[in-house]
Amino acid sequence: VNFGSHTNAVVGLAVEVVNALTPGESGGRPYPAPTAAELPGHLARLLPEEGPLTAADTAGLVEIAGSLRAVFELVDVGDVDDAAVLVNTLVHHWQARPALSRHDGEPWHLHFHGPEASPAEGTGAGCATALAFVLGSEYADRVGVCSADGCDRVYVDTSRNGTKRYCSTACQNRVKAAAFRARRAAAPTR
Ligand SMILES: [Zn+2]
């Protein structure tokens, strides 16, 4: 599934922002919210082309992560209606607007924010609009929350058949191994 290479990339960024910045569980372990000391490292990895971020941008990105997580969770439980309303709110709040851009040797491509947007505004506008494309397509159910026990990281499924249920192969393998152990434990001993 391809929503356009730039849209695909920005939906992928939304997944990474949620998974890095929102607390919960990851791969069977608690995932605490990043501390103030940890945030700059996460943000440098998520937005490598930005320099060190201001406190306002850092706070904005944590806020964005929380609201994007709500979109994934609503879709995951089948509530696309409320997810769509929330995405519209985010598109408006982060002042998304289309603007063709050409930089760093790339061909013209559509950005979802104006050139003067701050890193938080640009990320909020971009991620909200990319999710709007997904929810407005026949692939609205391709975003979700990991089904493994002890994990609530989010994912986007761009595979052809759309059967992804886990955030990672690590979670998929953990679930398979647990099912194997359960079958073996239930099997009669000879
Ligand atoms: Zn997982």
Backbone and ligand atoms as CSV (ligand in chain L), in Angstrom:
chain,resi,resn,atom,element,x,y,z
A,1,VAL,N,N,0.849,-1.194,0.000
A,1,VAL,CA,C,0.000,0.000,0.000
A,1,VAL,C,C,0.877,1.234,0.000
A,2,ASN,N,N,0.599,2.141,-0.910
A,2,ASN,CA,C,1.440,3.317,-1.027
A,2,ASN,C,C,0.547,4.547,-1.079
A,3,PHE,N,N,0.652,5.381,-0.056
A,3,PHE,CA,C,-0.127,6.611,-0.026
A,3,PHE,C,C,0.652,7.747,-0.688
A,4,GLY,N,N,1.670,7.400,-1.478
A,4,GLY,CA,C,2.626,8.393,-1.979
A,4,GLY,C,C,3.822,8.356,-1.059
A,5,SER,N,N,5.023,8.441,-1.642
A,5,SER,CA,C,6.201,8.170,-0.815
A,5,SER,C,C,6.325,9.166,0.330
A,6,HIS,N,N,5.973,10.437,0.088
A,6,HIS,CA,C,6.099,11.412,1.167
A,6,HIS,C,C,5.055,11.146,2.248
A,7,THR,N,N,3.813,10.849,1.843
A,7,THR,CA,C,2.775,10.547,2.836
A,7,THR,C,C,3.157,9.303,3.629
A,8,ASN,N,N,3.612,8.261,2.934
A,8,ASN,CA,C,4.060,7.061,3.640
A,8,ASN,C,C,5.129,7.394,4.674
A,9,ALA,N,N,6.086,8.240,4.271
A,9,ALA,CA,C,7.168,8.590,5.186
A,9,ALA,C,C,6.631,9.341,6.393
A,10,VAL,N,N,5.658,10.235,6.180
A,10,VAL,CA,C,5.158,11.033,7.296
A,10,VAL,C,C,4.262,10.186,8.214
A,11,VAL,N,N,3.496,9.249,7.645
A,11,VAL,CA,C,2.749,8.326,8.513
A,11,VAL,C,C,3.731,7.506,9.354
A,12,GLY,N,N,4.839,7.102,8.719
A,12,GLY,CA,C,5.874,6.384,9.467
A,12,GLY,C,C,6.448,7.237,10.586
A,13,LEU,N,N,6.614,8.531,10.316
A,13,LEU,CA,C,7.102,9.435,11.359
A,13,LEU,C,C,6.082,9.521,12.502
A,14,ALA,N,N,4.783,9.585,12.164
A,14,ALA,CA,C,3.748,9.634,13.209
A,14,ALA,C,C,3.865,8.407,14.117
A,15,VAL,N,N,4.069,7.235,13.516
A,15,VAL,CA,C,4.235,6.005,14.299
A,15,VAL,C,C,5.440,6.134,15.240
A,16,GLU,N,N,6.552,6.623,14.685
A,16,GLU,CA,C,7.770,6.719,15.496
A,16,GLU,C,C,7.618,7.745,16.615
A,17,VAL,N,N,6.938,8.852,16.318
A,17,VAL,CA,C,6.739,9.894,17.332
A,17,VAL,C,C,5.907,9.329,18.490
A,18,VAL,N,N,4.802,8.631,18.152
A,18,VAL,CA,C,3.958,8.046,19.201
A,18,VAL,C,C,4.758,7.028,20.010
A,19,ASN,N,N,5.470,6.149,19.313
A,19,ASN,CA,C,6.149,5.057,20.010
A,19,ASN,C,C,7.316,5.535,20.868
A,20,ALA,N,N,7.947,6.638,20.462
A,20,ALA,CA,C,9.077,7.144,21.243
A,20,ALA,C,C,8.623,7.991,22.424
A,21,LEU,N,N,7.544,8.738,22.258
A,21,LEU,CA,C,7.251,9.810,23.226
A,21,LEU,C,C,6.071,9.529,24.151
A,22,THR,N,N,5.265,8.495,23.885
A,22,THR,CA,C,4.130,8.247,24.784
A,22,THR,C,C,4.428,7.059,25.688
A,23,PRO,N,N,4.066,7.196,26.976
A,23,PRO,CA,C,4.293,6.104,27.923
A,23,PRO,C,C,3.288,4.987,27.719
A,24,GLY,N,N,3.637,3.809,28.222
A,24,GLY,CA,C,2.749,2.659,28.131
A,24,GLY,C,C,3.574,1.405,28.305
A,25,GLU,N,N,3.472,0.515,27.315
A,25,GLU,CA,C,4.229,-0.729,27.351
A,25,GLU,C,C,4.851,-0.962,25.984
A,26,SER,N,N,5.998,-1.621,25.999
A,26,SER,CA,C,6.673,-1.917,24.736
A,26,SER,C,C,7.312,-3.290,24.827
A,27,GLY,N,N,6.890,-4.188,23.961
A,27,GLY,CA,C,7.510,-5.499,23.882
A,27,GLY,C,C,7.489,-6.277,25.184
A,28,GLY,N,N,6.424,-6.112,25.989
A,28,GLY,CA,C,6.302,-6.862,27.233
A,28,GLY,C,C,6.887,-6.166,28.445
A,29,ARG,N,N,7.389,-4.967,28.259
A,29,ARG,CA,C,7.953,-4.223,29.387
A,29,ARG,C,C,7.278,-2.854,29.498
A,30,PRO,N,N,7.247,-2.329,30.731
A,30,PRO,CA,C,6.730,-0.959,30.860
A,30,PRO,C,C,7.576,0.007,30.035
A,31,TYR,N,N,6.929,1.001,29.452
A,31,TYR,CA,C,7.651,2.031,28.699
A,31,TYR,C,C,7.310,3.367,29.336
A,32,PRO,N,N,8.171,3.842,30.224
A,32,PRO,CA,C,7.870,5.124,30.878
A,32,PRO,C,C,8.019,6.291,29.917
A,33,ALA,N,N,7.346,7.389,30.205
A,33,ALA,CA,C,7.516,8.590,29.390
A,33,ALA,C,C,8.986,9.009,29.437
A,34,PRO,N,N,9.548,9.438,28.308
A,34,PRO,CA,C,10.943,9.888,28.326
A,34,PRO,C,C,11.125,11.040,29.316
A,35,THR,N,N,12.219,11.009,30.034
A,35,THR,CA,C,12.522,12.095,30.962
A,35,THR,C,C,13.006,13.312,30.174
A,36,ALA,N,N,13.073,14.439,30.882
A,36,ALA,CA,C,13.578,15.663,30.239
A,36,ALA,C,C,14.984,15.439,29.681
A,37,ALA,N,N,15.759,14.595,30.356
A,37,ALA,CA,C,17.118,14.325,29.891
A,37,ALA,C,C,17.120,13.433,28.651
A,38,GLU,N,N,16.105,12.582,28.526
A,38,GLU,CA,C,16.063,11.651,27.395
A,38,GLU,C,C,15.432,12.262,26.138
A,39,LEU,N,N,14.588,13.273,26.332
A,39,LEU,CA,C,13.834,13.814,25.198
A,39,LEU,C,C,14.716,14.305,24.044
A,40,PRO,N,N,15.783,15.073,24.319
A,40,PRO,CA,C,16.577,15.572,23.185
A,40,PRO,C,C,17.112,14.461,22.293
A,41,GLY,N,N,17.522,13.343,22.884
A,41,GLY,CA,C,18.025,12.225,22.085
A,41,GLY,C,C,16.945,11.650,21.182
A,42,HIS,N,N,15.727,11.465,21.756
A,42,HIS,CA,C,14.617,10.969,20.942
A,42,HIS,C,C,14.319,11.934,19.789
A,43,LEU,N,N,14.277,13.221,20.109
A,43,LEU,CA,C,13.881,14.208,19.096
A,43,LEU,C,C,14.945,14.337,18.008
A,44,ALA,N,N,16.206,14.203,18.383
A,44,ALA,CA,C,17.273,14.262,17.376
A,44,ALA,C,C,17.164,13.088,16.410
A,45,ARG,N,N,16.720,11.942,16.920
A,45,ARG,CA,C,16.561,10.765,16.061
A,45,ARG,C,C,15.310,10.905,15.182
A,46,LEU,N,N,14.214,11.446,15.767
A,46,LEU,CA,C,12.956,11.561,15.026
A,46,LEU,C,C,13.040,12.644,13.953
A,47,LEU,N,N,13.687,13.752,14.279
A,47,LEU,CA,C,13.751,14.903,13.373
A,47,LEU,C,C,15.213,15.267,13.140
A,48,PRO,N,N,15.940,14.396,12.416
A,48,PRO,CA,C,17.390,14.580,12.315
A,48,PRO,C,C,17.793,15.865,11.591
A,49,GLU,N,N,16.878,16.412,10.774
A,49,GLU,CA,C,17.284,17.600,10.019
A,49,GLU,C,C,17.123,18.887,10.827
A,50,GLU,N,N,16.444,18.778,11.999
A,50,GLU,CA,C,16.308,19.956,12.848
A,50,GLU,C,C,17.502,20.013,13.806
A,51,GLY,N,N,17.859,21.211,14.190
A,51,GLY,CA,C,18.881,21.340,15.227
A,51,GLY,C,C,18.254,21.051,16.579
A,52,PRO,N,N,18.957,21.391,17.659
A,52,PRO,CA,C,18.365,21.253,18.994
A,52,PRO,C,C,17.051,22.035,19.058
A,53,LEU,N,N,16.036,21.448,19.671
A,53,LEU,CA,C,14.715,22.066,19.668
A,53,LEU,C,C,14.521,22.949,20.896
A,54,THR,N,N,13.689,23.972,20.739
A,54,THR,CA,C,13.345,24.827,21.861
A,54,THR,C,C,12.447,24.058,22.834
A,55,ALA,N,N,12.285,24.627,24.032
A,55,ALA,CA,C,11.396,24.003,25.020
A,55,ALA,C,C,9.973,23.947,24.480
A,56,ALA,N,N,9.568,25.010,23.760
A,56,ALA,CA,C,8.205,25.046,23.215
A,56,ALA,C,C,8.015,23.947,22.176
A,57,ASP,N,N,9.003,23.755,21.310
A,57,ASP,CA,C,8.892,22.693,20.307
A,57,ASP,C,C,8.896,21.320,20.965
A,58,THR,N,N,9.746,21.155,21.980
A,58,THR,CA,C,9.805,19.868,22.679
A,58,THR,C,C,8.457,19.556,23.320
A,59,ALA,N,N,7.891,20.542,24.020
A,59,ALA,CA,C,6.573,20.336,24.651
A,59,ALA,C,C,5.519,20.076,23.589
A,60,GLY,N,N,5.606,20.792,22.478
A,60,GLY,CA,C,4.645,20.605,21.396
A,60,GLY,C,C,4.699,19.192,20.836
A,61,LEU,N,N,5.900,18.654,20.682
A,61,LEU,CA,C,6.030,17.315,20.114
A,61,LEU,C,C,5.496,16.246,21.063
A,62,VAL,N,N,5.686,16.454,22.375
A,62,VAL,CA,C,5.110,15.503,23.344
A,62,VAL,C,C,3.587,15.560,23.274
A,63,GLU,N,N,3.052,16.769,23.139
A,63,GLU,CA,C,1.594,16.929,23.010
A,63,GLU,C,C,1.094,16.250,21.729
A,64,ILE,N,N,1.808,16.468,20.628
A,64,ILE,CA,C,1.434,15.849,19.349
A,64,ILE,C,C,1.409,14.328,19.488
A,65,ALA,N,N,2.438,13.781,20.134
A,65,ALA,CA,C,2.521,12.320,20.290
A,65,ALA,C,C,1.287,11.788,21.012
A,66,GLY,N,N,0.876,12.485,22.071
A,66,GLY,CA,C,-0.287,12.034,22.835
A,66,GLY,C,C,-1.558,12.071,22.006
A,67,SER,N,N,-1.744,13.141,21.219
A,67,SER,CA,C,-2.980,13.210,20.436
A,67,SER,C,C,-2.947,12.249,19.255
A,68,LEU,N,N,-1.765,12.025,18.668
A,68,LEU,CA,C,-1.686,11.031,17.589
A,68,LEU,C,C,-1.981,9.635,18.122
A,69,ARG,N,N,-1.486,9.342,19.335
A,69,ARG,CA,C,-1.779,8.025,19.922
A,69,ARG,C,C,-3.293,7.808,20.018
A,70,ALA,N,N,-4.008,8.849,20.390
A,70,ALA,CA,C,-5.468,8.717,20.516
A,70,ALA,C,C,-6.087,8.341,19.166
A,71,VAL,N,N,-5.544,8.885,18.070
A,71,VAL,CA,C,-6.062,8.533,16.741
A,71,VAL,C,C,-5.862,7.034,16.481
A,72,PHE,N,N,-4.652,6.545,16.735
A,72,PHE,CA,C,-4.359,5.115,16.508
A,72,PHE,C,C,-5.272,4.242,17.376
A,73,GLU,N,N,-5.467,4.651,18.631
A,73,GLU,CA,C,-6.279,3.829,19.549
A,73,GLU,C,C,-7.740,3.804,19.108
A,74,LEU,N,N,-8.248,4.938,18.646
A,74,LEU,CA,C,-9.643,4.973,18.192
A,74,LEU,C,C,-9.836,4.081,16.976
A,75,VAL,N,N,-8.912,4.166,16.008
A,75,VAL,CA,C,-9.035,3.304,14.821
A,75,VAL,C,C,-8.930,1.842,15.242
A,76,ASP,N,N,-8.039,1.564,16.188
A,76,ASP,CA,C,-7.803,0.176,16.601
A,76,ASP,C,C,-9.067,-0.471,17.173
A,77,VAL,N,N,-9.898,0.317,17.851
A,77,VAL,CA,C,-11.144,-0.246,18.397
A,77,VAL,C,C,-12.310,-0.037,17.432
A,78,GLY,N,N,-12.027,0.369,16.212
A,78,GLY,CA,C,-13.053,0.481,15.187
A,78,GLY,C,C,-13.823,1.787,15.192
A,79,ASP,N,N,-13.368,2.748,16.004
A,79,ASP,CA,C,-14.078,4.029,16.092
A,79,ASP,C,C,-13.449,5.035,15.116
A,80,VAL,N,N,-13.615,4.762,13.830
A,80,VAL,CA,C,-13.025,5.641,12.814
A,80,VAL,C,C,-13.714,7.007,12.836
A,81,ASP,N,N,-15.008,7.041,13.224
A,81,ASP,CA,C,-15.727,8.320,13.262
A,81,ASP,C,C,-15.046,9.309,14.206
A,82,ASP,N,N,-14.784,8.878,15.435
A,82,ASP,CA,C,-14.148,9.787,16.390
A,82,ASP,C,C,-12.702,10.063,16.009
A,83,ALA,N,N,-12.031,9.066,15.415
A,83,ALA,CA,C,-10.661,9.283,14.943
A,83,ALA,C,C,-10.645,10.383,13.883
A,84,ALA,N,N,-11.619,10.364,12.977
A,84,ALA,CA,C,-11.679,11.362,11.906
A,84,ALA,C,C,-11.922,12.760,12.479
A,85,VAL,N,N,-12.811,12.846,13.456
A,85,VAL,CA,C,-13.084,14.152,14.081
A,85,VAL,C,C,-11.818,14.680,14.745
A,86,LEU,N,N,-11.103,13.785,15.441
A,86,LEU,CA,C,-9.868,14.197,16.113
A,86,LEU,C,C,-8.812,14.625,15.099
A,87,VAL,N,N,-8.669,13.893,13.998
A,87,VAL,CA,C,-7.695,14.267,12.972
A,87,VAL,C,C,-8.032,15.646,12.414
A,88,ASN,N,N,-9.307,15.904,12.172
A,88,ASN,CA,C,-9.697,17.237,11.684
A,88,ASN,C,C,-9.299,18.325,12.673
A,89,THR,N,N,-9.503,18.062,13.959
A,89,THR,CA,C,-9.124,19.022,14.994
A,89,THR,C,C,-7.621,19.288,14.945
A,90,LEU,N,N,-6.837,18.222,14.760
A,90,LEU,CA,C,-5.371,18.364,14.746
A,90,LEU,C,C,-4.895,19.093,13.491
A,91,VAL,N,N,-5.506,18.773,12.355
A,91,VAL,CA,C,-5.157,19.469,11.108
A,91,VAL,C,C,-5.358,20.972,11.289
A,92,HIS,N,N,-6.456,21.333,11.932
A,92,HIS,CA,C,-6.765,22.747,12.159
A,92,HIS,C,C,-5.807,23.348,13.188
A,93,HIS,N,N,-5.629,22.645,14.299
A,93,HIS,CA,C,-4.818,23.174,15.404
A,93,HIS,C,C,-3.382,23.445,14.963
A,94,TRP,N,N,-2.798,22.533,14.184
A,94,TRP,CA,C,-1.398,22.686,13.770
A,94,TRP,C,C,-1.284,23.427,12.446
A,95,GLN,N,N,-2.389,24.004,11.988
A,95,GLN,CA,C,-2.395,24.910,10.835
A,95,GLN,C,C,-1.784,24.267,9.591
A,96,ALA,N,N,-2.263,23.038,9.321
A,96,ALA,CA,C,-1.783,22.365,8.122
A,96,ALA,C,C,-2.230,23.131,6.884
A,97,ARG,N,N,-1.350,23.225,5.934
A,97,ARG,CA,C,-1.738,23.764,4.627
A,97,ARG,C,C,-0.753,23.234,3.605
A,98,PRO,N,N,-1.262,22.872,2.438
A,98,PRO,CA,C,-0.379,22.267,1.442
A,98,PRO,C,C,0.558,23.290,0.833
A,99,ALA,N,N,1.790,22.883,0.622
A,99,ALA,CA,C,2.760,23.732,-0.067
A,99,ALA,C,C,3.779,22.832,-0.754
A,100,LEU,N,N,3.914,22.989,-2.060
A,100,LEU,CA,C,4.946,22.229,-2.770
A,100,LEU,C,C,6.313,22.740,-2.347
A,101,SER,N,N,7.222,21.794,-2.155
A,101,SER,CA,C,8.558,22.155,-1.702
A,101,SER,C,C,9.589,21.378,-2.507
A,102,ARG,N,N,10.747,21.993,-2.700
A,102,ARG,CA,C,11.840,21.306,-3.381
A,102,ARG,C,C,13.117,21.678,-2.646
A,103,HIS,N,N,13.761,20.704,-2.067
A,103,HIS,CA,C,14.958,20.980,-1.277
A,103,HIS,C,C,15.828,19.739,-1.242
A,104,ASP,N,N,17.084,19.939,-0.909
A,104,ASP,CA,C,18.033,18.837,-0.720
A,104,ASP,C,C,18.079,17.900,-1.926
A,105,GLY,N,N,17.931,18.460,-3.122
A,105,GLY,CA,C,18.046,17.635,-4.316
A,105,GLY,C,C,16.843,16.764,-4.608
A,106,GLU,N,N,15.790,16.858,-3.775
A,106,GLU,CA,C,14.583,16.069,-4.025
A,106,GLU,C,C,13.747,16.751,-5.107
A,107,PRO,N,N,12.919,15.965,-5.825
A,107,PRO,CA,C,11.967,16.605,-6.748
A,107,PRO,C,C,10.881,17.334,-5.941
A,108,TRP,N,N,10.066,18.118,-6.635
A,108,TRP,CA,C,8.954,18.788,-5.984
A,108,TRP,C,C,8.076,17.758,-5.267
A,109,HIS,N,N,7.747,18.044,-4.026
A,109,HIS,CA,C,6.831,17.160,-3.296
A,109,HIS,C,C,5.993,18.010,-2.361
A,110,LEU,N,N,4.847,17.472,-2.004
A,110,LEU,CA,C,3.881,18.252,-1.244
A,110,LEU,C,C,4.162,18.159,0.250
A,111,HIS,N,N,4.478,19.298,0.840
A,111,HIS,CA,C,4.553,19.383,2.299
A,111,HIS,C,C,3.176,19.760,2.817
A,112,PHE,N,N,2.920,19.422,4.072
A,112,PHE,CA,C,1.600,19.691,4.644
A,112,PHE,C,C,1.636,20.914,5.551
A,113,HIS,N,N,2.735,21.654,5.478
A,113,HIS,CA,C,2.871,22.850,6.312
A,113,HIS,C,C,3.610,23.897,5.517
A,114,GLY,N,N,3.473,25.137,5.915
A,114,GLY,CA,C,4.166,26.210,5.219
A,114,GLY,C,C,5.634,26.244,5.592
A,115,PRO,N,N,6.443,26.987,4.803
A,115,PRO,CA,C,7.894,27.012,5.034
A,115,PRO,C,C,8.281,27.658,6.361
A,116,GLU,N,N,7.383,28.460,6.943
A,116,GLU,CA,C,7.741,29.157,8.182
A,116,GLU,C,C,7.335,28.379,9.437
A,117,ALA,N,N,6.779,27.181,9.253
A,117,ALA,CA,C,6.313,26.410,10.412
A,117,ALA,C,C,7.488,26.024,11.312
A,118,SER,N,N,7.264,26.073,12.631
A,118,SER,CA,C,8.273,25.592,13.579
A,118,SER,C,C,8.349,24.070,13.477
A,119,PRO,N,N,9.391,23.452,14.051
A,119,PRO,CA,C,9.462,21.984,14.007
A,119,PRO,C,C,8.214,21.311,14.576
A,120,ALA,N,N,7.676,21.825,15.684
A,120,ALA,CA,C,6.471,21.199,16.246
A,120,ALA,C,C,5.271,21.416,15.320
A,121,GLU,N,N,5.111,22.648,14.835
A,121,GLU,CA,C,3.990,22.925,13.919
A,121,GLU,C,C,4.089,22.074,12.662
A,122,GLY,N,N,5.291,21.988,12.108
A,122,GLY,CA,C,5.479,21.214,10.884
A,122,GLY,C,C,5.185,19.737,11.113
A,123,THR,N,N,5.636,19.209,12.247
A,123,THR,CA,C,5.409,17.792,12.541
A,123,THR,C,C,3.932,17.537,12.830
A,124,GLY,N,N,3.320,18.431,13.611
A,124,GLY,CA,C,1.900,18.263,13.921
A,124,GLY,C,C,1.051,18.335,12.661
A,125,ALA,N,N,1.317,19.342,11.838
A,125,ALA,CA,C,0.549,19.498,10.597
A,125,ALA,C,C,0.793,18.318,9.670
A,126,GLY,N,N,2.060,17.908,9.545
A,126,GLY,CA,C,2.399,16.819,8.640
A,126,GLY,C,C,1.775,15.502,9.074
A,127,CYS,N,N,1.952,15.148,10.340
A,127,CYS,CA,C,1.433,13.858,10.816
A,127,CYS,C,C,-0.097,13.838,10.775
A,128,ALA,N,N,-0.728,14.937,11.158
A,128,ALA,CA,C,-2.198,14.974,11.143
A,128,ALA,C,C,-2.715,14.825,9.716
A,129,THR,N,N,-2.085,15.519,8.767
A,129,THR,CA,C,-2.560,15.438,7.384
A,129,THR,C,C,-2.284,14.058,6.791
A,130,ALA,N,N,-1.136,13.480,7.099
A,130,ALA,CA,C,-0.833,12.141,6.584
A,130,ALA,C,C,-1.868,11.137,7.104
A,131,LEU,N,N,-2.236,11.256,8.385
A,131,LEU,CA,C,-3.269,10.360,8.921
A,131,LEU,C,C,-4.629,10.659,8.290
A,132,ALA,N,N,-4.859,11.922,7.942
A,132,ALA,CA,C,-6.113,12.258,7.249
A,132,ALA,C,C,-6.181,11.535,5.903
A,133,PHE,N,N,-5.058,11.472,5.182
A,133,PHE,CA,C,-5.022,10.717,3.919
A,133,PHE,C,C,-5.358,9.251,4.161
A,134,VAL,N,N,-4.774,8.680,5.220
A,134,VAL,CA,C,-5.016,7.260,5.503
A,134,VAL,C,C,-6.489,7.037,5.859
A,135,LEU,N,N,-7.018,7.846,6.768
A,135,LEU,CA,C,-8.409,7.645,7.220
A,135,LEU,C,C,-9.396,7.926,6.090
A,136,GLY,N,N,-8.999,8.789,5.144
A,136,GLY,CA,C,-9.872,9.097,4.019
A,136,GLY,C,C,-9.722,8.132,2.865
A,137,SER,N,N,-8.938,7.091,3.045
A,137,SER,CA,C,-8.719,6.121,1.973
A,137,SER,C,C,-9.402,4.803,2.320
A,138,GLU,N,N,-9.329,3.851,1.377
A,138,GLU,CA,C,-9.914,2.528,1.657
A,138,GLU,C,C,-9.067,1.750,2.662
A,139,TYR,N,N,-7.935,2.318,3.066
A,139,TYR,CA,C,-7.036,1.625,3.985
A,139,TYR,C,C,-7.074,2.213,5.395
A,140,ALA,N,N,-8.220,2.774,5.773
A,140,ALA,CA,C,-8.316,3.437,7.073
A,140,ALA,C,C,-7.963,2.501,8.218
A,141,ASP,N,N,-8.209,1.206,8.040
A,141,ASP,CA,C,-7.948,0.270,9.140
A,141,ASP,C,C,-6.494,-0.189,9.188
A,142,ARG,N,N,-5.636,0.447,8.383
A,142,ARG,CA,C,-4.238,0.011,8.347
A,142,ARG,C,C,-3.394,0.590,9.488
A,143,VAL,N,N,-3.959,1.442,10.307
A,143,VAL,CA,C,-3.220,1.889,11.482
A,143,VAL,C,C,-3.818,1.189,12.701
A,144,GLY,N,N,-2.981,0.911,13.682
A,144,GLY,CA,C,-3.486,0.204,14.849
A,144,GLY,C,C,-2.480,0.161,15.980
A,145,VAL,N,N,-2.882,-0.554,17.029
A,145,VAL,CA,C,-2.082,-0.702,18.244
A,145,VAL,C,C,-1.684,-2.172,18.357
A,146,CYS,N,N,-0.460,-2.424,18.757
A,146,CYS,CA,C,0.062,-3.790,18.860
A,146,CYS,C,C,-0.865,-4.685,19.687
A,147,SER,N,N,-1.148,-5.890,19.147
A,147,SER,CA,C,-2.059,-6.824,19.821
A,147,SER,C,C,-1.357,-7.708,20.836
A,148,ALA,N,N,-0.031,-7.637,20.923
A,148,ALA,CA,C,0.687,-8.513,21.856
A,148,ALA,C,C,0.421,-8.093,23.303
A,149,ASP,N,N,0.410,-9.090,24.200
A,149,ASP,CA,C,0.313,-8.779,25.630
A,149,ASP,C,C,1.503,-7.920,26.027
A,150,GLY,N,N,1.258,-6.945,26.873
A,150,GLY,CA,C,2.361,-6.134,27.367
A,150,GLY,C,C,2.964,-5.211,26.343
A,151,CYS,N,N,2.181,-4.825,25.343
A,151,CYS,CA,C,2.693,-3.887,24.349
A,151,CYS,C,C,1.542,-3.021,23.841
A,152,ASP,N,N,1.779,-1.745,23.761
A,152,ASP,CA,C,0.776,-0.838,23.186
A,152,ASP,C,C,1.414,0.132,22.198
A,153,ARG,N,N,2.543,-0.306,21.613
A,153,ARG,CA,C,3.148,0.544,20.569
A,153,ARG,C,C,2.261,0.482,19.318
A,154,VAL,N,N,2.322,1.516,18.492
A,154,VAL,CA,C,1.405,1.610,17.352
A,154,VAL,C,C,2.136,1.251,16.059
A,155,TYR,N,N,1.369,1.031,14.999
A,155,TYR,CA,C,1.971,0.662,13.718
A,155,TYR,C,C,1.099,1.169,12.577
A,156,VAL,N,N,1.702,1.205,11.391
A,156,VAL,CA,C,0.944,1.360,10.155
A,156,VAL,C,C,1.299,0.167,9.290
A,157,ASP,N,N,0.293,-0.424,8.689
A,157,ASP,CA,C,0.485,-1.636,7.891
A,157,ASP,C,C,0.461,-1.262,6.415
A,158,THR,N,N,1.634,-1.269,5.777
A,158,THR,CA,C,1.704,-0.961,4.345
A,158,THR,C,C,1.891,-2.233,3.526
A,159,SER,N,N,1.677,-3.388,4.141
A,159,SER,CA,C,1.816,-4.644,3.398
A,159,SER,C,C,0.663,-4.795,2.413
A,160,ARG,N,N,0.839,-5.694,1.452
A,160,ARG,CA,C,-0.182,-5.881,0.438
A,160,ARG,C,C,-1.473,-6.449,1.043
A,161,ASN,N,N,-1.333,-7.471,1.890
A,161,ASN,CA,C,-2.552,-8.148,2.366
A,161,ASN,C,C,-3.126,-7.534,3.638
A,162,GLY,N,N,-2.386,-6.678,4.296
A,162,GLY,CA,C,-2.961,-5.953,5.423
A,162,GLY,C,C,-3.331,-6.809,6.616
A,163,THR,N,N,-2.447,-7.725,7.016
A,163,THR,CA,C,-2.765,-8.605,8.138
A,163,THR,C,C,-1.922,-8.305,9.363
A,164,LYS,N,N,-1.232,-7.176,9.351
A,164,LYS,CA,C,-0.339,-6.846,10.464
A,164,LYS,C,C,-1.144,-6.624,11.739
A,165,ARG,N,N,-0.697,-7.208,12.847
A,165,ARG,CA,C,-1.371,-7.003,14.127
A,165,ARG,C,C,-0.403,-6.597,15.217
A,166,TYR,N,N,0.888,-6.640,14.927
A,166,TYR,CA,C,1.893,-6.371,15.951
A,166,TYR,C,C,2.793,-5.229,15.506
A,167,CYS,N,N,3.393,-4.559,16.503
A,167,CYS,CA,C,4.222,-3.399,16.188
A,167,CYS,C,C,5.546,-3.815,15.564
A,168,SER,N,N,5.952,-5.060,15.777
A,168,SER,CA,C,7.302,-5.468,15.389
A,168,SER,C,C,7.349,-6.979,15.239
A,169,THR,N,N,8.377,-7.473,14.541
A,169,THR,CA,C,8.542,-8.925,14.469
A,169,THR,C,C,8.888,-9.468,15.851
A,170,ALA,N,N,9.512,-8.654,16.702
A,170,ALA,CA,C,9.829,-9.119,18.060
A,170,ALA,C,C,8.540,-9.471,18.800
A,171,CYS,N,N,7.528,-8.603,18.718
A,171,CYS,CA,C,6.254,-8.891,19.386
A,171,CYS,C,C,5.560,-10.086,18.734
A,172,GLN,N,N,5.602,-10.157,17.411
A,172,GLN,CA,C,4.984,-11.281,16.704
A,172,GLN,C,C,5.620,-12.603,17.162
A,173,ASN,N,N,6.945,-12.619,17.250
A,173,ASN,CA,C,7.635,-13.842,17.665
A,173,ASN,C,C,7.345,-14.185,19.120
A,174,ARG,N,N,7.218,-13.158,19.964
A,174,ARG,CA,C,6.908,-13.390,21.380
A,174,ARG,C,C,5.537,-14.056,21.508
A,175,VAL,N,N,4.560,-13.579,20.716
A,175,VAL,CA,C,3.213,-14.154,20.773
A,175,VAL,C,C,3.237,-15.596,20.251
A,176,LYS,N,N,3.981,-15.825,19.157
A,176,LYS,CA,C,4.080,-17.185,18.600
A,176,LYS,C,C,4.702,-18.131,19.613
A,177,ALA,N,N,5.772,-17.686,20.269
A,177,ALA,CA,C,6.465,-18.540,21.236
A,177,ALA,C,C,5.561,-18.853,22.416
A,178,ALA,N,N,4.783,-17.864,22.863
A,178,ALA,CA,C,3.865,-18.087,23.989
A,178,ALA,C,C,2.781,-19.081,23.595
A,179,ALA,N,N,2.280,-18.982,22.361
A,179,ALA,CA,C,1.245,-19.902,21.894
A,179,ALA,C,C,1.816,-21.312,21.793
A,180,PHE,N,N,3.063,-21.420,21.341
A,180,PHE,CA,C,3.722,-22.733,21.234
A,180,PHE,C,C,3.867,-23.359,22.617
A,181,ARG,N,N,4.325,-22.561,23.597
A,181,ARG,CA,C,4.480,-23.089,24.959
A,181,ARG,C,C,3.138,-23.518,25.521
A,182,ALA,N,N,2.079,-22.733,25.225
A,182,ALA,CA,C,0.750,-23.064,25.748
A,182,ALA,C,C,0.253,-24.377,25.145
A,183,ARG,N,N,0.482,-24.582,23.832
A,183,ARG,CA,C,0.053,-25.840,23.196
A,183,ARG,C,C,0.815,-27.019,23.782
A,184,ARG,N,N,2.123,-26.832,23.985
A,184,ARG,CA,C,2.943,-27.923,24.507
A,184,ARG,C,C,2.513,-28.266,25.935
A,185,ALA,N,N,2.190,-27.230,26.728
A,185,ALA,CA,C,1.776,-27.469,28.109
A,185,ALA,C,C,0.444,-28.192,28.148
A,186,ALA,N,N,-0.427,-27.914,27.143
A,186,ALA,CA,C,-1.766,-28.511,27.133
A,186,ALA,C,C,-1.739,-29.926,26.551
A,187,ALA,N,N,-0.670,-30.259,25.802
A,187,ALA,CA,C,-0.621,-31.571,25.152
A,187,ALA,C,C,-0.474,-32.678,26.204
A,188,PRO,N,N,-1.153,-33.813,26.010
A,188,PRO,CA,C,-1.028,-34.913,26.966
A,188,PRO,C,C,0.403,-35.465,26.953
A,189,THR,N,N,0.931,-35.795,28.105
A,189,THR,CA,C,2.270,-36.365,28.176
A,189,THR,C,C,2.185,-37.878,28.013
A,190,ARG,N,N,3.208,-38.454,27.388
A,190,ARG,CA,C,3.188,-39.895,27.149
A,190,ARG,C,C,4.065,-40.605,28.154
L,1,ZN,ZN,ZN,4.387,-4.712,20.222
